[in-house]
Amino acid sequence: MGQGQTKIARSLLDLQPSTIMEFFKIYPDTVNKPSTYISIHGGSNFEKSIIWQSIAYKPVPIEVEGFEVNGNGQLARPKIRIANVDYLITSLLQNNQDLIYGKIVRKRTFLKYLDDVNFDGGNPFAEADSSAEISEEEYIISQKTSENKLYVEFELTSPLDLDNYEINNRVILGKYCSWLYRGEGCQYNGGPKEQEDASSFTVSVGANRGLWSSNQTYSIGQYVYLEHNRMTVNDQKLKVYYVSVVNNNKNQQPENNPSYWQKDGCAKSITACKKRFGNATLPFGGFPGTDGFNYG
């Protein structure tokens, strides 16, 4: 065990341990740009960039869950929610194929080991040590589970939790699809089928009323779409669909308004894909499975 790891082991046993600092390096495309990344930290302890191991991590609000180690041997599938400040994460998604080749590296250390440059007059604990790291964990971005103007949420998976093969140059991670719903790769353009968590709409889906307008009145079951101003598909704005769950629905903006609208979404599973494409050949190719469904 190196000197840095010895320090970490001792610090973990302290009765009053130092604050744990958490850092993230996001690699948007490990295939085409393997050395390109952005580095961020949660900003709860510092509201400015933090230098760790000579790398600057910018403050961006972050929430994480599920990083704990399971005693039953099951690999963790943590989730990370990153604030979409100035549409930073949306821009990464748009310019890097929805992060289908992305990964995230999570690094942790104690506050007292941070580089001297973070403090006026040097580290007040006099223990700066870039080798004293609690952990460095690497995760593959399995799928994007939510995106809005406030934050983007990703489900992560361990590199060990792979099927170990690729299809049409797309990495297959577990049972989830990594394409952008109704976007490049998916290309589904039919009516709403279900909500993002695979739950059914609470009403029967009716007629398509086109682009939502505050001047129109919508009946229960009718559906509309909004256009995403920052994302395009084949040079056209990405459409996000919503189903009206009430009658006389007027002047109620669909986004984030569940009392009046339910959002069309995809659970990114093979079952969800089959609901939309049936037994037809998928847009990204495939071959018939024994159940009649086309697998890539």
N, C-alpha and C positions, 0 to 999 in steps of 0.2 A: 504494500500500500504506500503510495507516494505521500509526501509531506502535506499537500493540499487535502487529500482524502482523509488523512489522519486528523487534520483540523476539523473537517466536516463531521467526522464521527464523534469527536469530542463535543462539538457544538450542539449536535442533536441530543446529547445527554445533559446539556446544561439545564439547570432548574429554571433559569430565565433566559431562554435562547433569544438571539437577535432576530429581527424581522426577516422573513424569507422574501426575497425578491424573485420575480418571475419574468422571464423574457421569451419572446417568440420571434423566430425568423421564418418568414413566409416565402417559399420558393414557388412562384406561379407556374413555371414550366420546366420540370426537371429533365425533359427530353431535349428540347431545342435551346433552352437557356439554363443549363444546370448550375451555373455559378451566380445567377441573378436572384436577388432576394431583397425583401424589405424587412427591417428589424423594428419591432415595437415592444412597448411594455404597457402595463395597465394604467399607470399614472396615478394610482391611489396613494403612493408614498411620495412621489416626485411629480411635479407638474411640468417637467422639462425633460429633455433627453438625458438618458443615463448611459454612461460609458461602462461597458463590462467586457473584459478581455479585448480592450481597445476598439470595440465596435459600439457605435452610437445607436441606442434604441429610443425611438420617438414615442411620446406619450399618446396612446389611443385607448379609450375605454374598452375593456375586454371583460367578458364573463365566460367562465369555463365550468364544466361539470363532467364527472365520469372518468377522471384520470386515476382513480384509486385502483390498486392492485387487487384482483379477485383471488380468493383462496381456493376456488374450485377449478382453477386452471383456465377459465374462460378469458379470452383476450378482451381488453377494454375497448369500447367504442365511444370515446369521449366526444363531447360537443363543445364548440367554441363559438361565441357570439362576439363579433368585432364591430364596433361603431362605424357606421358608413360616413365618416367625417369627410365632407366635400366630395362625396361619392368615390372615395379612394378605392374601396373594395369592389364596387360596381365597375370601376374603370379597369381594375385588374381582371375581373371576370370577362369583360368585353374584349380585352386585348390579349387574353391568354386562353381561349377556347373553354371558358367557364371553369378554368383550373382543373381540367381533366387529368393533367399530369402534375398537379401541384402536391406539395408536401409542406408540413409545418414542423419545425424543430422547437421544442420547449426546453428552456434552460433555467435552472434555479440555483441560487446561492443565498448566503446570508448578507444582510445589509453591511455588516462590519467588514466584509471582504471586498467591497466595491473599489474600483480604481481610485487612486488619490485625486484625479482630475475632477471628480464629482463634487468635491468639497473645497470651500475656500480655506486655504492653508493646509490642504491635505486631509486624508482620512482621519477623523477625530478618534477613531478606535485604534489607529496605528496598526491595523492588521490587514491592509490591502494585499490581496493574493489572488491573482487570476486563475490559479490552479485549484483553488478551494471551491469546487463546484459540487452542489448536492447531486444533480443529475442532468443529463442531456438525453432527451427522448425524441425520437423521430417518428412522425405519423404521416401516413398518406391521407390526402383529402378524398374521402370516399364519396361524399355527395354534398351538394348545397341543399340544406333543408328549409331555408327561409331567406328572403331578401326583401327589404323595403328601404325607405329613405333613412331610417334610424339605424339599422344594423343588418349584417349578413351573418347567418348561422351555418356552420359546416359540421357534418359528422365526420370524425376521423377514425382511422383504423391502423392497427400496427402493420408494418411491412411483412410480418410473419403471417398475417391473416389474409393471404392472397391465394387465388386459384392458380397462380404461377403461369399464366399464359395471357396472350393478347389476341384480340379479334379485330381485324380491320384497323390495326394500329391503335386501338383503343384499349387501355388497360382495364381489365375486368377485376373489380374489387368486390368480393363476396357476391351478393345477389342484387346489388343496386346499380341502377343506370346512372351514368354521370353526365348525360346530355342535359342541356338547358331545355326545359319543357316548352314545347311549341317553338323552339328555336333551331339553331343549326344542329344537325344530327338527328333530332327528334322529328321535326317537321310536321307534327300533328296539327291539323287545322280544322278539325271537326267540332261538334258541339261539346259543351261541358259534360263530363261523365261522373265526377266525384270531387271531393275536396282533397287538399294536399295530404291529409292524414289517412286517406283511403276511406273516410266515412262518407256515406251517401248524403246527398242534399236532402233537406227536410221537406222539400216540395218536389213535385214532378217537373222536369225541365221541359219548357215549352218552346216558343218561337224565338228566333234570333232577331233582335231589334237594332243591331248594328252598334255604331259608336254612341256611347252614352251622351245624353244631352240634358241639361238642367231644365229645358223647356218642355221635355216630353214626360208623359205619365205612363208608368209601366205596371203591368198586371203580374200577379203572382206566377212564378215559373218562367217568365220571359227573361232572356239573358242579353247582356250588352258587353261591350269591351271598352277598356281604356287603352291608350297607346303609351308605351314606355318611351319617354323622350330621349333617354340616354342609351338605349339598346336597340339594335336593328337586326333584322333577318332578311337576307337577300335584298339589302338596300331599302327595306321597309321597316317601319317602327314595330317593335315587338308588341303583340296584343295580349292583354290580360283580361280574362272573361269573368263575369259575375252574374249570378242568378238572383232575380228578385224573389224575396220570401214573403212579400206583402202585396196587397192590392193598393191601387191609388198611390203608387210609389213615385213621387215627384220631388225634384230638387234635393235628393239625398245622394251625395257623392258615394260611389260604390266602395272606394278604397277605405279599409279600416272602419267599416260601418256595418257590422254583422247583424244589427237589428233589422236592416233593410235588404242587405245583400250577402250572399255567400260566395266566396271566391273559388273559382275553378282551379284545381291543382292536380298534381300527379305524385303518387307515393314513390315513384322511381323504381318500382319492382317489376318483375316479369309479368305478374298477374295484372298490374295496372296497365302495362304496355299492351297486353292482349285485349283488354277492354276497349282500347282505342283503335288498334289495327286489326284485330281479329286474326284470321289465318292468312291474311295477305302478306306478301313479301314486305319486310320492313324497309324504310327509306335508306338505311345504312347497310342493306344486304342481309343475307341469312340463308338458312336452309331449314326445311321442314323437320320438326321434332316428332317424336312418336305420338305426341298428344295433338298433332296437327298445327302446332304453333311454330312460327319461324324463329330460330335462334341464330344470332350472329356468329 
